[in-house]
Amino acid sequence: MNIVITYIITFLSFILPIPHTIGVRNVLAGLLTLLVIIQFIRNKQKIDFSYLKKPFMLLLLLSLWIIVNAFFISIFPHTSQREIVGQWLVPMIYLFDFAMIGFLFNKDEIQKLFNYIFVALLIHVLYVDAIELKYYLYHHSVLTRIPGLEEGSDKSNYLTNIVLSFLAAEIIYRIRTKHNILYFNNINLGIILLFTILSSAFEGMRNGVVAILFLGVSTLFFSLYKNENVSKKIKYFISIFIIGLFVLPAYYNFTHDSRWKTLKETIPIALQTQKYKHWLYPKKIALPKLPDGSRASASNYERVAWAYEGLKIIFENPLGVGWGRNAFGHAIQKKYNLKKRTLGHSHSGIIDFTIALGWPGLILWLLFILYMLKISIKYAIKEYNFFAILMFFNVTGFVTRWLVDSNMRDHMFLMFIMIVGITYTGILKLKVINEKNSTFK
Protein backbone atom coordinates (compact mmCIF):
# COMPACT_ATOMS: atom_id res chain seq x y z
CA MET A 1 0.00 0.00 0.00
CA ASN A 2 2.93 2.36 0.61
CA ILE A 3 3.81 2.35 -3.08
CA VAL A 4 0.25 3.45 -3.89
CA ILE A 5 0.61 6.28 -1.37
CA THR A 6 3.89 7.25 -3.04
CA TYR A 7 2.25 7.50 -6.47
CA ILE A 8 -0.66 9.53 -5.09
CA ILE A 9 1.72 11.99 -3.40
CA THR A 10 3.79 12.29 -6.57
CA PHE A 11 0.78 13.20 -8.69
CA LEU A 12 -0.57 15.47 -5.97
CA SER A 13 2.78 17.28 -5.75
CA PHE A 14 2.70 17.89 -9.50
CA ILE A 15 -0.87 19.19 -9.83
CA LEU A 16 -1.05 21.09 -6.53
CA PRO A 17 0.43 24.33 -7.96
CA ILE A 18 -1.63 24.13 -11.18
CA PRO A 19 -4.77 26.30 -11.19
CA HIS A 20 -8.26 24.86 -11.73
CA THR A 21 -7.33 21.43 -10.42
CA ILE A 22 -9.00 21.68 -7.03
CA GLY A 23 -11.37 18.80 -7.77
CA VAL A 24 -8.55 16.41 -8.64
CA ARG A 25 -6.53 17.68 -5.67
CA ASN A 26 -9.36 17.01 -3.25
CA VAL A 27 -9.94 13.51 -4.61
CA LEU A 28 -6.24 12.65 -4.31
CA ALA A 29 -5.96 14.23 -0.87
CA GLY A 30 -9.06 12.38 0.32
CA LEU A 31 -7.76 9.06 -0.99
CA LEU A 32 -4.36 9.75 0.56
CA THR A 33 -5.93 10.45 3.95
CA LEU A 34 -7.97 7.25 3.77
CA LEU A 35 -4.91 5.12 2.97
CA VAL A 36 -2.83 6.82 5.65
CA ILE A 37 -5.54 6.16 8.26
CA ILE A 38 -5.68 2.49 7.24
CA GLN A 39 -1.89 2.19 7.54
CA PHE A 40 -1.99 4.17 10.76
CA ILE A 41 -4.47 1.70 12.31
CA ARG A 42 -2.34 -1.23 11.19
CA ASN A 43 0.87 0.24 12.65
CA LYS A 44 -0.45 2.29 15.56
CA GLN A 45 1.57 0.38 18.13
CA LYS A 46 4.82 1.23 16.30
CA ILE A 47 4.32 5.00 16.36
CA ASP A 48 5.82 7.08 19.16
CA PHE A 49 3.46 10.04 19.48
CA SER A 50 5.73 11.80 21.96
CA TYR A 51 7.58 13.19 18.93
CA LEU A 52 4.47 15.05 17.87
CA LYS A 53 3.38 16.40 21.25
CA LYS A 54 4.98 19.85 21.25
CA PRO A 55 4.34 21.04 17.68
CA PHE A 56 0.87 19.51 17.52
CA MET A 57 -0.07 21.09 20.87
CA LEU A 58 0.89 24.52 19.55
CA LEU A 59 -1.16 23.97 16.40
CA LEU A 60 -4.09 22.69 18.46
CA LEU A 61 -4.05 25.87 20.55
CA LEU A 62 -3.82 27.95 17.38
CA SER A 63 -6.73 26.00 15.85
CA LEU A 64 -8.86 26.65 18.93
CA TRP A 65 -8.02 30.36 18.76
CA ILE A 66 -9.00 30.45 15.06
CA ILE A 67 -12.37 28.92 15.90
CA VAL A 68 -13.02 31.21 18.90
CA ASN A 69 -11.96 34.19 16.82
CA ALA A 70 -14.24 33.25 13.91
CA PHE A 71 -17.34 32.74 16.09
CA PHE A 72 -16.96 35.46 18.72
CA ILE A 73 -14.60 38.18 17.47
CA SER A 74 -14.63 38.24 13.67
CA ILE A 75 -16.10 41.23 11.84
CA PHE A 76 -17.07 38.86 9.00
CA PRO A 77 -18.03 35.69 10.94
CA HIS A 78 -19.79 33.76 8.16
CA THR A 79 -16.92 34.14 5.71
CA SER A 80 -14.36 33.47 8.43
CA GLN A 81 -16.10 30.29 9.51
CA ARG A 82 -16.18 29.01 5.92
CA GLU A 83 -12.49 29.83 5.45
CA ILE A 84 -11.52 27.65 8.41
CA VAL A 85 -12.27 24.48 6.46
CA GLY A 86 -10.38 25.18 3.25
CA GLN A 87 -7.59 27.38 4.57
CA TRP A 88 -6.83 25.73 7.91
CA LEU A 89 -8.50 22.34 8.41
CA VAL A 90 -7.31 21.01 5.04
CA PRO A 91 -3.67 22.05 5.67
CA MET A 92 -3.82 20.40 9.10
CA ILE A 93 -5.06 17.18 7.47
CA TYR A 94 -2.12 17.41 5.07
CA LEU A 95 0.18 17.84 8.05
CA PHE A 96 -1.24 14.74 9.72
CA ASP A 97 -0.96 12.70 6.51
CA PHE A 98 2.66 13.60 5.84
CA ALA A 99 3.75 13.35 9.46
CA MET A 100 2.32 9.82 9.58
CA ILE A 101 4.09 8.92 6.34
CA GLY A 102 7.38 9.74 8.05
CA PHE A 103 6.55 7.02 10.57
CA LEU A 104 4.90 4.49 8.24
CA PHE A 105 7.59 4.40 5.53
CA ASN A 106 10.98 2.75 5.95
CA LYS A 107 14.15 4.58 4.93
CA ASP A 108 14.18 3.23 1.36
CA GLU A 109 10.54 4.16 0.85
CA ILE A 110 11.17 7.65 2.24
CA GLN A 111 14.10 8.10 -0.12
CA LYS A 112 12.07 6.96 -3.12
CA LEU A 113 9.20 9.27 -2.14
CA PHE A 114 11.48 12.29 -1.90
CA ASN A 115 12.91 11.55 -5.34
CA TYR A 116 9.44 11.28 -6.83
CA ILE A 117 8.32 14.54 -5.20
CA PHE A 118 11.49 16.24 -6.41
CA VAL A 119 10.97 15.12 -10.02
CA ALA A 120 7.29 16.18 -9.92
CA LEU A 121 8.32 19.69 -8.85
CA LEU A 122 11.30 19.79 -11.20
CA ILE A 123 8.99 19.39 -14.21
CA HIS A 124 7.52 22.80 -13.39
CA VAL A 125 10.98 24.35 -13.26
CA LEU A 126 12.04 22.85 -16.59
CA TYR A 127 8.80 24.03 -18.17
CA VAL A 128 9.75 27.63 -17.33
CA ASP A 129 13.13 27.09 -18.98
CA ALA A 130 11.43 25.56 -22.03
CA ILE A 131 9.16 28.61 -22.39
CA GLU A 132 12.20 30.89 -22.21
CA LEU A 133 14.07 28.86 -24.83
CA LYS A 134 11.10 28.90 -27.19
CA TYR A 135 10.63 32.65 -26.75
CA TYR A 136 14.32 33.34 -27.35
CA LEU A 137 14.41 31.24 -30.52
CA TYR A 138 11.43 33.14 -31.96
CA HIS A 139 12.15 36.67 -30.70
CA HIS A 140 15.91 36.69 -29.97
CA SER A 141 15.33 38.41 -26.64
CA VAL A 142 14.88 37.32 -23.03
CA LEU A 143 11.41 37.03 -21.49
CA THR A 144 10.94 37.61 -17.73
CA ARG A 145 8.16 37.04 -15.19
CA ILE A 146 7.31 33.66 -16.71
CA PRO A 147 4.36 32.04 -14.89
CA GLY A 148 5.06 28.48 -16.01
CA LEU A 149 2.16 26.14 -15.29
CA GLU A 150 1.05 28.30 -12.35
CA GLU A 151 -1.18 31.39 -12.23
CA GLY A 152 1.69 33.84 -12.03
CA SER A 153 5.46 34.22 -11.88
CA ASP A 154 5.28 34.66 -8.11
CA LYS A 155 3.72 31.20 -7.79
CA SER A 156 6.24 29.57 -10.14
CA ASN A 157 9.12 31.28 -8.33
CA TYR A 158 7.89 29.99 -4.99
CA LEU A 159 7.99 26.46 -6.39
CA THR A 160 11.41 27.03 -7.94
CA ASN A 161 12.78 28.01 -4.54
CA ILE A 162 11.43 24.77 -3.06
CA VAL A 163 13.33 22.82 -5.72
CA LEU A 164 16.43 24.87 -4.88
CA SER A 165 15.93 23.90 -1.23
CA PHE A 166 15.97 20.21 -2.19
CA LEU A 167 19.14 20.75 -4.22
CA ALA A 168 20.89 22.77 -1.51
CA ALA A 169 20.05 20.14 1.11
CA GLU A 170 21.35 17.41 -1.19
CA ILE A 171 24.60 19.27 -1.89
CA ILE A 172 25.26 19.78 1.81
CA TYR A 173 24.36 16.17 2.59
CA ARG A 174 26.76 14.84 -0.06
CA ILE A 175 29.62 17.07 1.00
CA ARG A 176 29.20 16.27 4.69
CA THR A 177 28.27 12.58 4.71
CA LYS A 178 29.42 11.27 1.28
CA HIS A 179 25.92 9.79 0.91
CA ASN A 180 22.89 10.88 -1.05
CA ILE A 181 19.12 11.06 -1.03
CA LEU A 182 18.46 12.11 -4.64
CA TYR A 183 19.35 9.46 -7.20
CA PHE A 184 21.10 11.80 -9.67
CA ASN A 185 24.88 11.67 -10.00
CA ASN A 186 26.97 14.78 -9.37
CA ILE A 187 27.10 15.91 -12.99
CA ASN A 188 23.35 15.60 -13.52
CA LEU A 189 22.71 17.26 -10.18
CA GLY A 190 24.87 20.21 -11.26
CA ILE A 191 22.97 20.50 -14.56
CA ILE A 192 19.65 20.45 -12.71
CA LEU A 193 20.93 23.13 -10.33
CA LEU A 194 21.93 25.35 -13.26
CA PHE A 195 18.52 25.00 -14.94
CA THR A 196 16.78 25.76 -11.64
CA ILE A 197 18.87 28.89 -11.09
CA LEU A 198 18.05 30.02 -14.63
CA SER A 199 14.36 29.40 -13.98
CA SER A 200 14.52 31.70 -10.98
CA ALA A 201 16.13 34.42 -13.10
CA PHE A 202 13.51 34.05 -15.85
CA GLU A 203 10.69 34.33 -13.32
CA GLY A 204 12.07 37.75 -12.38
CA MET A 205 10.63 37.98 -8.86
CA ARG A 206 12.25 40.54 -6.56
CA ASN A 207 10.95 38.78 -3.47
CA GLY A 208 12.64 35.57 -4.54
CA VAL A 209 16.03 37.29 -4.68
CA VAL A 210 16.37 37.63 -0.90
CA ALA A 211 15.34 34.01 -0.39
CA ILE A 212 17.79 32.69 -2.95
CA LEU A 213 20.71 34.73 -1.57
CA PHE A 214 19.96 33.44 1.92
CA LEU A 215 19.85 29.93 0.50
CA GLY A 216 23.27 30.37 -1.05
CA VAL A 217 24.89 31.69 2.12
CA SER A 218 23.30 28.94 4.21
CA THR A 219 24.50 26.28 1.79
CA LEU A 220 28.05 27.55 2.16
CA PHE A 221 27.82 27.59 5.94
CA PHE A 222 26.41 24.08 6.34
CA SER A 223 28.77 22.65 3.71
CA LEU A 224 32.06 24.10 4.86
CA TYR A 225 31.80 25.17 8.52
CA LYS A 226 34.29 23.11 10.54
CA ASN A 227 34.57 20.64 7.67
CA GLU A 228 38.06 19.20 8.06
CA ASN A 229 37.56 16.82 5.14
CA VAL A 230 37.68 19.68 2.67
CA SER A 231 40.92 21.53 1.97
CA LYS A 232 41.11 25.32 1.90
CA LYS A 233 41.56 25.37 -1.88
CA ILE A 234 38.46 23.27 -2.41
CA LYS A 235 36.56 25.44 0.08
CA TYR A 236 37.48 28.54 -1.92
CA PHE A 237 36.44 26.86 -5.17
CA ILE A 238 33.11 25.67 -3.75
CA SER A 239 32.46 29.11 -2.23
CA ILE A 240 33.07 30.91 -5.50
CA PHE A 241 30.99 28.37 -7.44
CA ILE A 242 27.99 28.49 -5.11
CA ILE A 243 28.09 32.26 -4.67
CA GLY A 244 28.31 32.68 -8.43
CA LEU A 245 25.33 30.43 -9.07
CA PHE A 246 23.10 31.96 -6.44
CA VAL A 247 24.08 35.55 -7.24
CA LEU A 248 23.18 35.07 -10.92
CA PRO A 249 19.40 35.49 -10.56
CA ALA A 250 19.87 38.31 -8.04
CA TYR A 251 22.16 40.23 -10.40
CA TYR A 252 19.84 39.62 -13.34
CA ASN A 253 16.85 40.86 -11.34
CA PHE A 254 18.59 43.98 -10.05
CA THR A 255 19.77 44.95 -13.53
CA HIS A 256 16.58 44.13 -15.44
CA ASP A 257 13.79 45.07 -13.02
CA SER A 258 13.20 48.83 -13.26
CA ARG A 259 11.14 48.84 -10.07
CA TRP A 260 14.31 48.80 -7.95
CA LYS A 261 15.31 52.22 -9.37
CA THR A 262 12.13 53.99 -8.22
CA LEU A 263 11.52 52.24 -4.90
CA LYS A 264 13.28 54.89 -2.79
CA GLU A 265 11.24 57.75 -4.32
CA THR A 266 7.99 55.81 -4.04
CA ILE A 267 8.07 55.00 -0.30
CA PRO A 268 7.42 58.57 1.03
CA ILE A 269 4.50 58.96 -1.38
CA ALA A 270 3.04 55.55 -0.54
CA LEU A 271 3.04 56.38 3.18
CA GLN A 272 0.71 59.32 2.53
CA THR A 273 -2.31 57.05 2.40
CA GLN A 274 -4.85 59.80 3.17
CA LYS A 275 -3.59 62.02 0.36
CA TYR A 276 -3.08 59.44 -2.37
CA LYS A 277 -5.96 56.94 -2.57
CA HIS A 278 -4.96 54.60 -5.37
CA TRP A 279 -4.16 51.97 -2.75
CA LEU A 280 -7.82 52.04 -1.63
CA TYR A 281 -9.41 52.30 -5.09
CA PRO A 282 -6.87 50.66 -7.40
CA LYS A 283 -9.42 50.32 -10.23
CA LYS A 284 -10.71 53.90 -10.04
CA ILE A 285 -7.84 56.19 -9.05
CA ALA A 286 -4.58 56.47 -11.02
CA LEU A 287 -1.21 55.79 -9.48
CA PRO A 288 0.46 58.88 -7.98
CA LYS A 289 3.29 60.60 -9.80
CA LEU A 290 6.92 60.51 -8.74
CA PRO A 291 9.05 63.68 -8.50
CA ASP A 292 10.25 63.18 -12.11
CA GLY A 293 6.64 63.16 -13.35
CA SER A 294 6.40 59.44 -14.09
CA ARG A 295 3.80 57.20 -12.49
CA ALA A 296 4.88 55.13 -9.52
CA SER A 297 5.26 51.40 -9.98
CA ALA A 298 2.06 49.69 -8.84
CA SER A 299 4.04 47.00 -7.02
CA ASN A 300 6.25 49.51 -5.17
CA TYR A 301 3.45 51.87 -4.23
CA GLU A 302 0.71 49.39 -3.35
CA ARG A 303 2.87 47.10 -1.23
CA VAL A 304 4.14 49.96 0.93
CA ALA A 305 0.71 51.61 1.29
CA TRP A 306 -1.04 48.34 2.09
CA ALA A 307 1.62 47.39 4.62
CA TYR A 308 1.30 50.78 6.31
CA GLU A 309 -2.49 50.58 6.52
CA GLY A 310 -2.24 46.94 7.60
CA LEU A 311 0.00 47.81 10.52
CA LYS A 312 -2.50 50.45 11.66
CA ILE A 313 -5.30 47.87 11.58
CA ILE A 314 -3.22 45.42 13.62
CA PHE A 315 -2.79 47.94 16.43
CA GLU A 316 -6.46 48.91 16.23
CA ASN A 317 -7.57 45.26 16.42
CA PRO A 318 -5.12 43.42 18.71
CA LEU A 319 -7.33 40.29 18.83
CA GLY A 320 -7.78 40.14 15.07
CA VAL A 321 -10.76 40.51 12.77
CA GLY A 322 -11.31 36.85 11.80
CA TRP A 323 -9.50 34.12 9.87
CA GLY A 324 -9.57 34.47 6.11
CA ARG A 325 -7.47 35.02 3.02
CA ASN A 326 -8.96 38.50 2.57
CA ALA A 327 -9.02 39.61 6.21
CA PHE A 328 -7.09 42.74 5.20
CA GLY A 329 -9.71 43.68 2.61
CA HIS A 330 -12.59 43.10 5.04
CA ALA A 331 -10.88 45.19 7.73
CA ILE A 332 -10.26 48.05 5.28
CA GLN A 333 -13.88 47.87 4.12
CA LYS A 334 -15.15 48.26 7.69
CA LYS A 335 -12.65 50.94 8.69
CA TYR A 336 -13.45 53.19 5.73
CA ASN A 337 -17.18 52.34 5.59
CA LEU A 338 -17.02 51.09 2.01
CA LYS A 339 -20.16 49.69 0.40
CA LYS A 340 -18.17 46.78 -1.01
CA ARG A 341 -14.72 45.34 -0.54
CA THR A 342 -12.17 46.91 -2.91
CA LEU A 343 -9.09 45.02 -1.71
CA GLY A 344 -8.08 41.41 -0.99
CA HIS A 345 -4.81 40.63 0.75
CA SER A 346 -2.00 43.02 1.66
CA HIS A 347 0.78 41.15 -0.18
CA SER A 348 2.40 40.47 3.19
CA GLY A 349 1.62 37.16 4.84
CA ILE A 350 2.61 38.28 8.33
CA ILE A 351 0.38 41.36 8.09
CA ASP A 352 -2.56 39.35 6.72
CA PHE A 353 -2.14 36.72 9.42
CA THR A 354 -1.86 39.20 12.29
CA ILE A 355 -4.83 41.21 11.04
CA ALA A 356 -6.83 37.98 10.96
CA LEU A 357 -5.80 36.44 14.30
CA GLY A 358 -4.25 39.29 16.25
CA TRP A 359 -1.28 39.05 18.56
CA PRO A 360 -2.37 35.76 20.19
CA GLY A 361 -2.46 34.01 16.81
CA LEU A 362 0.85 35.50 15.71
CA ILE A 363 2.58 34.43 18.92
CA LEU A 364 1.32 30.83 18.66
CA TRP A 365 2.33 30.54 15.00
CA LEU A 366 5.78 32.00 15.63
CA LEU A 367 6.29 29.56 18.51
CA PHE A 368 5.53 26.71 16.11
CA ILE A 369 7.94 28.13 13.51
CA LEU A 370 10.68 28.65 16.10
CA TYR A 371 10.27 25.09 17.38
CA MET A 372 10.65 23.71 13.87
CA LEU A 373 13.72 25.86 13.31
CA LYS A 374 15.21 24.67 16.60
CA ILE A 375 14.74 21.00 15.66
CA SER A 376 16.06 21.49 12.13
CA ILE A 377 19.15 23.43 13.21
CA LYS A 378 19.91 20.91 15.96
CA TYR A 379 20.02 17.90 13.63
CA ALA A 380 21.41 19.82 10.66
CA ILE A 381 24.51 20.78 12.63
CA LYS A 382 24.73 17.67 14.79
CA GLU A 383 24.22 15.00 12.13
CA TYR A 384 23.93 16.87 8.80
CA ASN A 385 20.58 15.16 8.48
CA PHE A 386 19.13 15.72 4.99
CA PHE A 387 15.60 16.08 6.35
CA ALA A 388 16.72 18.62 8.96
CA ILE A 389 18.54 20.70 6.36
CA LEU A 390 15.56 20.58 4.01
CA MET A 391 13.20 21.58 6.81
CA PHE A 392 15.48 24.50 7.71
CA PHE A 393 15.43 25.75 4.12
CA ASN A 394 11.69 25.11 3.81
CA VAL A 395 10.85 27.02 6.99
CA THR A 396 13.26 29.93 6.45
CA GLY A 397 12.23 30.19 2.80
CA PHE A 398 8.55 30.24 3.71
CA VAL A 399 8.99 32.80 6.49
CA THR A 400 11.17 35.04 4.31
CA ARG A 401 8.48 35.13 1.63
CA TRP A 402 5.79 35.40 4.31
CA LEU A 403 7.11 38.85 5.19
CA VAL A 404 6.63 40.20 1.66
CA ASP A 405 4.12 37.82 0.03
CA SER A 406 0.73 36.42 0.98
CA ASN A 407 1.90 32.83 0.78
CA MET A 408 0.08 31.39 3.82
CA ARG A 409 -2.84 30.37 1.66
CA ASP A 410 -3.94 27.88 -0.96
CA HIS A 411 -1.40 25.51 -2.53
CA MET A 412 1.60 27.51 -1.28
CA PHE A 413 0.66 26.85 2.33
CA LEU A 414 -0.18 23.22 1.54
CA MET A 415 3.24 22.63 -0.03
CA PHE A 416 4.94 24.16 2.98
CA ILE A 417 2.91 21.98 5.37
CA MET A 418 3.60 18.84 3.32
CA ILE A 419 7.35 19.28 3.60
CA VAL A 420 7.20 20.26 7.27
CA GLY A 421 5.20 17.13 8.14
CA ILE A 422 7.35 14.58 6.39
CA THR A 423 10.72 16.15 7.22
CA TYR A 424 9.83 16.50 10.90
CA THR A 425 9.08 12.83 11.41
CA GLY A 426 11.87 11.95 8.98
CA ILE A 427 14.34 13.77 11.22
CA LEU A 428 13.21 12.16 14.42
CA LYS A 429 12.68 8.62 13.16
CA LEU A 430 15.38 8.16 10.55
CA LYS A 431 18.07 10.59 11.74
CA VAL A 432 20.89 10.22 9.20
CA ILE A 433 20.34 7.71 6.38
CA ASN A 434 23.65 5.86 6.30
CA GLU A 435 23.74 4.10 3.00
CA LYS A 436 26.31 1.30 2.76
CA ASN A 437 26.68 1.86 -0.96
CA SER A 438 26.30 5.42 -2.19
CA THR A 439 24.42 5.75 -5.50
CA PHE A 440 26.23 8.81 -6.81
CA LYS A 441 29.70 9.25 -8.20
Protein Blocks (a to p, Z undefined) as FASTA:
>chain_A
ZZmmmmmmmmmmmmmmpghilmmmmmmmmmmmmmmmmmmmmmmmmpcfklmmmmmmmmmm
mmmmmmmmmmmmomblmlmmmmmmmmmmmmmmmmmmmmmmmmmpcfklmmmmmmmmmmmm
mmmmmmmmmmmmmmmmmnopacehiebjmfbfklmmmmmmmmmmmmmmmmmmmmmnopaf
blcdfklmmmmmmmmmmmmmmnopaklmmmmmmmmmmmmmmmmgopakbcfklmmmmmmm
mmmmmmmmmmmmmmmmmklmmmmmmmmmmmmmmlpmklmmmmlpccdddfkopacdfklm
mmmmmmmmmmmmmmmmmnonbdcfklmmmmmmmmnopabdfbfceoiaklmmmmmnomml
mmmmmmmmmmmmmmmmmmmmmnopaklmmmmmmmmmmmmmmmmpcfbgcjllmmmmmmmm
mmmmmmmmnmpaddfbdcbZZ
